């Protein structure tokens, strides 16, 4: 029997999200600025003026009806959130060149005001740096009243695609920052962290910058779950998991070295070894815990015999190339 249109699946096997009927959600254009802002928004507008900025407009967003302000801010008041990914020099230069040639800044950054009068931007770090390098005195921002928006980095940041290393480092830094101010159970931060394996991988990248996280990501994201412990305690457990994963990586790297010494040459040697020791490789349903999976993989890595590997097996290997 053919599936109905809303039951069709995409190539990944997941159900496609049903599209909303046209013009069925949000506010009409005439309602975006038709009401008076509540007191907490008025207080934000006053703070912007006190900080040397100027309010260019205040309105509700068209989809969720949330209040936000369009403002011009002194550029030295605006900073990236302290847990963001590292700045990309190439991307910053490209943006600066484009803005300079156009002689216009058309894409406001998103900002959240802190109690200290600093405006954190969870989305706009590269644009901010580009304008600074061009000598700009001010920058236009969409200022959001709700502080928690500053912690939705992965959801908001669309100006440059994250690779795995950037995502993982950003999430682990965010988790460490949140643990000092909001020590709820880790599983309550699922939206902010996107997936639990990113925290573990982030700690690995923090310890070893050239860690080949892509080789292990597909394995651990199947068994790594958000923890019920308070965030500070959960992070201690994740640091322990990161140490185990780095130990496993040392063993895998040793096997890769043995394969190279025998004469194998391929950019996928690490992916090949990981695939061979992956206990979930042919299992659709996961019955193992994270700890059980790591224990099995570490044991298999230590027993791996490079001399038994055949050339055609490596030739057919694929996956993330060795980082």
N, C-alpha and C positions, 0 to 999 in steps of 0.2 A: 504494500500500500504506500502511495506517495505521501510524503510529509507535507503538512500545511506550511504556508509561507513563514509563519512565526516559529515553526519547529525546525527549519533548515539550519544546518550547522556550517560553520566556516571550516577552512582547511585544517585548523587545529583541533577540530572535533567539538568545539564549544558551540552552544546555541547562540545564534546571532541575536543581538539586542533588538527588540521590536521598536521600530521608529514611532515617535509620537505623532499624532495627527497634526497637520499644519495649523499653526496659530492657536494651539490649545494650551499653552503654558506661558506664565509670566505676565508682565504688564504691557499695556499699550503705550505707545510713544508719549501720548499726552499725560500719562500718569507718572512718568519718571521723575518729574520735578514739581508735581502738583501739590505736595503736602509740605508742612513745616517739619524740619528735622527735629528729632527728639533731643532731650537735654544732653545726653552723652555725646551726640554728634556735635551739638553746639559747643560743648566744652573742647572737643577736638579742634574745631575751627578756630576758636580763640587761641589755643595752644600753637597752632600753625602760624598765626599772626605774631604771637609773642616770640616765636623762634626765628623771626625774620623772614618768614615765608609769606605767600599771598594765596588766598583762596580764590580759585578761578571759577569754581562751580561746585554745587553739591546736589546729589541725585541718588535715586535708587537704581540698582542694576536691573536690567530688563528681564532677567530670568528668575532670580530668587527674590528680588525686591529688597535687597540689602543696601543700607546706606553707605555711601563712599564719597570722598571729595576729590576733585581735580585741583591740584595745587602746584604752585611754583615754590621750590625749596632751595635754600642756599646749598650749594653742592657739598660744602664741607660738613653739612649736617647729615648727609646720607651715607650709609655704610652697608656693605653686604652683611647678612646674618653671619654670626661667628662660626657656624657649623657648615658653611657652604663648601662645595667642591673648589679645587684650586683654579685660579684664573688661567684661561687658555690665551697665551700670547698671540698666537696666530689669529684666533677669532676676534680678539680685541683690536688688533691692527686692521683686520678686514672691516669691522664695524666703523672704526674711526675714519678710515679712508672713504667709506660710503657716505657717512654723515658729512664729512668735510666736502666731498664733491657736490652733494646735494645742497649743502649749506642750510640744512633744516634738521631739526630733531623731532621726529613724528611719532615715536613709539614710547609713551610714558612708562616709567618703571612702576612697579607696585611697591608700596611702602607701608610700614606699620610704625607708629611712633612709640618709643620706649618712655619709661618714666623719667629718664635722664634727658629727654629732648633730642635724642638721636633717632633717625629714621632708618630702620632696618629694611633692606629690600631683598625679599626672598626670590624675586624675579626681576632681573635687571642689572646684575653685577657687571656683565661685560659692557652693556650700554653706559652704565655709570662711569666705568673706567675709561671708556672711549671718549666721553665728553670731558672728563678731567684732563686727558692727554691733549685734547684740542684747546684747552685753556678755558673751558666753560665756567661761568660764575654760578649758574643755577641749573636746575633740572626740573622737568615737569614729572609729577608723580600722581598715581591714583592712590590716595591715602585711605587705608581701610581701618575702621575703628577697632575691630576685633583683633586682639593680640595673637590669638591662636593661628591666624592666617600665616604668620611668620614661620610656623613650623610645618606648613604644608608644602615644603620645597619641591618634592618630586612631582606633586600634582600640578604645581604652578609653573615650574621652570620649563619652558618650551622654546627658549631662544636658541639653544644649542643642545642637540641630542646628547644624553648621558651615555657614556660607555659603562661597562660593568664596574670598573675600578672607581670611576667618579661617583656612580650611584651608591656603591657600598661605603666609600669613605664619607660621603655626605650623610648617609643614614646613621652610621656609627657615631659620627660627631654630633648629630642631632640628638641621638639617644643619650649620649653623655651629658649634653647640655640640659635636656629635659629632666634627667634624673635628679638634678640639683634643685629643681623648682617645682616638679610635679611628679611625685614618686608613686603614681598609681601602678597597678599591675601592667606588665608589658603588653599583654594582649589587648588592652584598651587603647593602644597607640597603633592599631593595625593600619589605619588610614595614613598616618604620618610616615610609617616605616615601609609601607607597601608590601614587603615580604620579609619574614624573619631571617632568612639566610643572608640577606644583605648586611645585617648587623655583624654576624659572624665573619663574613668575608671582609667587611670593613676593618675589623681588628687585625685580620691577616695582612691586608694591604698596609695598615699602619705599621706593622712590625717588619714587613718585607715588601718594599716598594715594587719589586719586579715579580711579585707572587702571581702565578698563573691561575687566577681565580676562575677563568672561563672553563678550565678543564674539569672543575669540580662542581660548578654551579648547578648544572642539571641534576646532579646526584643529590646534593644536600638540600635543594629546595623541595625535593619530594618528601624528605623526612624531618626537616627543621620546622617546628611549629612555634607560634607565639607562646610564651610562658605565662603561667598564672602568678608567678612571684612578682613582688614589687620591682619596679624598673631597675633600681640600684642593685638589687640582689640578682636579677636576671642578667644584668651586664657582667657580673662576676662570673656567672656560669658560661656566658658567651665568650669571655676571654679565655676560659679553660677550653672551650670547644675550638677556639682559634688556635691555641697551642697544639691541640691534637691534629688539627688540619695541617698545620705547618710541619708537624712531625711526619704526617703521611706524605706531604709534598716532598720532603727530603728523601724518603724512601723511593718515591716514584721517580724523582730526579736521578737517583743513583741507578735505577733500572734503565732509564733513558740513556745515561752515560754508557752503560754496558752495551746497549744496543748499538750505539754509535761506534764503540770500540770494535765491535764485530764487523761493522761496515754498513749498517743501515743509515740511510739519509732520507729524512722526511720531515716536513714542518709539523707533522701530526703525531710524532712519536709519543709525546706526553698524553695526548688524547687517546692514543691506542692503548697505552698501558692502563690508564684510568678505566677505559671501557672493559678491558680484560679483568680487572679486579673489582668491578662494580657488581655487587650482589643483587642489584635491582634491574640489571640489564634486560632480562627477559621476563620481568614480572610487571603486569599491568597494575595489580593491586599491591600496595605496600603493607607488609606485615611487620616490618622491622622498625625499631625506634632509631633515633639519630645515633645514640651511643652504640647500639648493636651494629649499625651500618658502618660506622667508623672503625669499630673493632675488627669486623670482617675484612674491610678494605686494607687496613694496616697489616693484618696477618697475610693476606693474599699478596700484598706488595713485597713483603719480606720473602715469600716463597717463590716469587716470580722468577722463572729461569729464562734468561734472554737467549740462551743457546737453543732452546726449543722453538723459537719463533721462526716462521717461514717468511720468505720474501713476499709472497703473494698476500699474506695476511696484512702486512704493513702497507703494501701498495693499495689495498682497498680501504685503508683507514681514512677517516675524515673527522671533522669536528673543529673545535677551536684550535688554531695553530698555537705552537709554543710561544708564550709571551716572554 
